Amino acid sequence: MKVLILCAGQQTRWTGELPKQLADFGGEPLLARTIRQVVRRGHTPIVVTNHPEIKEAVQDKAQIFAPTYARWLMETVHQTRDLWDGPMAALLGDVCFTGAALDMIFQDVAVTPHLYGTASEIFAVRFVPGDMYALYVPYGYAGAHPDDPTAGRLWSLYRSLYGMPNNQHFELRHTGDPYFTYIEDGTGDIDDWDGYQALKAKYDAGELPEEPEPRRTQKGQRNVPRKSGS
């Protein structure tokens, strides 16, 4: 499966010297960690970016796709449509994923598009080529309403799947939502410098394991989790 790692945003709240996707986690850039996690699961990472520093940092680790426009996240996703040749995943590049979270995202899903995150943040979306129109709707809305700061985001996609106006408040269903799966294991994203420091503190404390803990057999032996299918 091709996995888009989205790193084309403007990063208006970030004050670090390098793009936030290159923030240090355990002595390496966050993006390098995510790429390694994707590859380890048998998938193909494609970094979607126009940032020269990001391109240079990952050019020997993953494919790179440079979008012509990156005004809104859904516009960026839609521009990758020539790459859609089967089940796809798109991950936000500023998220520190646990291994368990990625295993959940890469599992087969009955309904697409399907979003993953918390009650306040979306971290990823699964989709197939037949979802092109569904993915275009929030992008088209953003183009028609360029002054709406909430337009063109993954939350806009969620609202459109339910036929809700883009500015309508809603409460996520914690269970039984066909379009949304909660990830509540500490996985989180970076918005600003303070957010990075908080997330890195969790990482340093071992709360964001790169891989799930191996299961134990009845004899106490450790079993390595199976790799998800490609």
C-alpha positions as CSV (number, residue, x, y, z in Angstrom):
1,M,0.0,0.0,0.0
2,K,1.2,3.5,-0.8
3,V,1.3,5.7,2.3
4,L,1.3,9.5,1.8
5,I,3.1,11.4,4.5
6,L,1.7,15.0,4.3
7,C,4.4,17.7,4.9
8,A,3.3,20.6,2.7
9,G,1.7,22.9,5.2
10,Q,2.7,26.5,5.9
11,Q,3.5,25.9,9.6
12,T,2.3,29.4,10.7
13,R,2.5,28.6,14.4
14,W,5.8,26.8,14.4
15,T,8.9,28.8,15.4
16,G,11.6,26.1,15.2
17,E,14.6,26.6,12.8
18,L,13.7,23.5,10.7
19,P,10.2,22.4,9.6
20,K,8.4,20.7,12.5
21,Q,8.5,17.3,10.7
22,L,12.2,17.4,11.2
23,A,12.0,18.0,15.0
24,D,14.2,15.7,17.0
25,F,12.8,12.6,18.6
26,G,15.4,10.3,20.1
27,G,18.3,11.7,18.0
28,E,16.5,11.6,14.6
29,P,13.9,13.6,12.8
30,L,10.3,12.8,13.5
31,L,9.7,12.2,9.7
32,A,12.5,9.7,9.5
33,R,10.9,7.7,12.4
34,T,7.6,7.7,10.6
35,I,9.1,6.5,7.3
36,R,10.9,3.7,9.1
37,Q,7.7,2.6,10.8
38,V,5.8,2.6,7.4
39,V,8.6,0.6,5.7
40,R,8.8,-1.9,8.5
41,R,5.1,-2.7,7.9
42,G,5.7,-3.5,4.3
43,H,4.2,-0.3,2.8
44,T,5.6,2.4,0.5
45,P,6.1,5.8,2.0
46,I,5.7,8.9,-0.2
47,V,6.5,12.2,1.3
48,V,4.3,15.0,0.0
49,T,6.2,18.3,0.4
50,N,7.6,21.5,-1.2
51,H,10.0,22.3,1.7
52,P,13.6,22.0,0.5
53,E,14.9,21.0,3.9
54,I,12.4,18.1,4.1
55,K,13.2,17.0,0.6
56,E,16.9,16.9,1.4
57,A,16.4,15.1,4.7
58,V,14.4,12.2,3.2
59,Q,15.5,11.9,-0.4
60,D,17.3,8.6,0.3
61,K,14.6,7.3,2.5
62,A,11.3,7.7,0.6
63,Q,9.7,8.8,-2.6
64,I,8.9,12.5,-2.8
65,F,5.9,14.1,-4.4
66,A,5.9,17.9,-4.8
67,P,2.4,19.3,-5.1
68,T,1.8,22.3,-7.4
69,Y,-0.5,23.9,-4.8
70,A,-0.8,23.3,-1.0
71,R,-3.3,25.9,0.1
72,W,-5.4,23.4,2.0
73,L,-4.7,19.9,3.1
74,M,-7.5,18.4,1.1
75,E,-6.1,20.2,-2.0
76,T,-2.7,18.6,-1.3
77,V,-4.3,15.1,-1.0
78,H,-6.3,15.5,-4.2
79,Q,-3.2,16.5,-6.2
80,T,-1.7,13.1,-5.5
81,R,-4.6,11.3,-7.3
82,D,-2.4,10.0,-10.1
83,L,-0.7,7.9,-7.4
84,W,-3.9,6.2,-6.3
85,D,-3.8,2.7,-7.6
86,G,-5.3,0.8,-4.7
87,P,-6.0,1.2,-1.0
88,M,-4.2,4.3,0.3
89,A,-3.3,5.9,3.6
90,A,-2.4,9.5,4.2
91,L,-0.6,10.4,7.5
92,L,0.0,13.9,8.8
93,G,3.8,14.4,8.9
94,D,3.9,16.3,12.2
95,V,2.4,13.4,14.2
96,C,4.4,11.1,16.4
97,F,2.7,7.8,15.9
98,T,2.9,4.8,18.2
99,G,3.4,1.5,16.4
100,A,0.0,0.4,17.7
101,A,-1.7,3.4,16.1
102,L,-0.1,2.7,12.7
103,D,-1.1,-1.0,13.0
104,M,-4.7,0.2,13.5
105,I,-4.6,2.6,10.6
106,F,-3.2,0.0,8.2
107,Q,-5.7,-2.6,9.0
108,D,-8.4,-3.3,6.4
109,V,-11.4,-1.0,6.8
110,A,-15.0,-1.7,5.7
111,V,-15.9,1.9,4.9
112,T,-13.8,4.6,3.2
113,P,-12.9,7.4,3.5
114,H,-12.1,6.5,7.1
115,L,-10.4,9.0,9.5
116,Y,-8.3,8.3,12.6
117,G,-7.6,10.6,15.6
118,T,-8.9,12.1,18.8
119,A,-11.9,14.3,19.6
120,S,-9.8,17.3,18.8
121,E,-7.2,16.2,16.1
122,I,-7.2,14.0,13.0
123,F,-4.0,12.1,12.3
124,A,-4.7,10.0,9.2
125,V,-7.2,9.0,6.6
126,R,-7.7,5.8,4.6
127,F,-9.2,5.9,1.1
128,V,-9.4,4.1,-2.2
129,P,-9.4,5.5,-5.8
130,G,-13.3,5.3,-5.9
131,D,-13.4,8.0,-3.1
132,M,-12.1,10.7,-5.4
133,Y,-15.4,12.6,-5.4
134,A,-15.7,12.4,-1.6
135,L,-12.2,13.8,-1.2
136,Y,-12.9,16.5,-3.7
137,V,-16.0,17.9,-1.9
138,P,-14.1,19.6,1.0
139,Y,-11.4,20.8,-1.4
140,G,-14.0,22.3,-3.7
141,Y,-15.7,24.0,-0.8
142,A,-12.4,25.6,0.2
143,G,-11.9,26.9,-3.3
144,A,-15.3,28.5,-3.2
145,H,-14.9,29.9,0.3
146,P,-11.3,30.9,0.6
147,D,-11.9,33.2,3.6
148,D,-13.2,30.3,5.7
149,P,-10.3,29.3,8.0
150,T,-11.8,25.9,8.7
151,A,-12.2,24.9,5.1
152,G,-10.1,22.3,3.3
153,R,-9.2,20.3,6.4
154,L,-9.7,16.7,7.4
155,W,-12.5,17.8,9.7
156,S,-14.2,19.3,6.6
157,L,-14.0,15.8,5.0
158,Y,-15.7,14.3,8.1
159,R,-18.5,16.9,8.0
160,S,-19.1,16.4,4.3
161,L,-19.4,12.6,4.7
162,Y,-22.3,13.2,7.1
163,G,-23.8,16.0,4.9
164,M,-23.2,18.7,7.5
165,P,-22.3,22.3,6.8
166,N,-18.6,23.0,7.2
167,N,-19.1,25.3,10.2
168,Q,-21.6,23.1,12.0
169,H,-20.6,21.9,15.5
170,F,-20.9,18.2,16.1
171,E,-20.1,15.6,18.7
172,L,-18.1,12.5,17.6
173,R,-19.6,9.2,18.3
174,H,-17.1,7.3,20.5
175,T,-18.1,3.9,19.1
176,G,-19.9,2.8,16.1
177,D,-18.9,5.6,13.8
178,P,-18.4,4.2,10.3
179,Y,-16.1,7.0,9.3
180,F,-13.9,7.5,12.4
181,T,-11.7,5.5,14.7
182,Y,-10.4,6.9,17.9
183,I,-6.6,6.7,18.7
184,E,-6.1,7.2,22.4
185,D,-2.7,5.8,23.1
186,G,-0.7,9.1,23.4
187,T,-0.2,9.6,19.6
188,G,-0.1,13.3,19.1
189,D,0.8,16.1,16.7
190,I,3.0,19.2,16.8
191,D,1.3,22.6,16.4
192,D,3.9,24.9,18.0
193,W,7.1,24.8,20.1
194,D,5.3,24.2,23.4
195,G,3.4,21.4,21.8
196,Y,6.6,19.8,20.6
197,Q,8.2,20.0,24.0
198,A,5.2,18.3,25.6
199,L,5.1,15.6,23.0
200,K,8.8,15.0,23.2
201,A,8.5,14.7,27.0
202,K,6.1,11.9,26.5
203,Y,8.4,10.3,23.9
204,D,11.4,10.5,26.3
205,A,9.3,8.9,29.0
206,G,8.7,5.9,26.8
207,E,5.0,6.7,26.4
208,L,5.1,6.6,22.6
209,P,6.7,3.2,21.7
210,E,7.7,2.9,18.1
211,E,6.5,-0.7,18.1
212,P,3.8,-2.5,20.1
213,E,5.0,-4.5,23.1
214,P,5.5,-8.2,22.0
215,R,2.8,-10.5,23.2
216,R,3.8,-13.2,25.7
217,T,2.9,-16.9,25.3
218,Q,1.6,-19.0,28.2
219,K,5.2,-20.0,28.9
220,G,6.2,-16.4,29.1
221,Q,8.0,-16.3,25.8
222,R,7.9,-13.2,23.7
223,N,6.1,-13.2,20.4
224,V,6.8,-10.5,17.8
225,P,3.6,-8.9,16.4
226,R,2.9,-9.9,12.8
227,K,3.6,-7.4,10.1
228,S,0.4,-5.9,8.6
229,G,-0.3,-6.9,5.0
230,S,0.7,-4.7,2.1
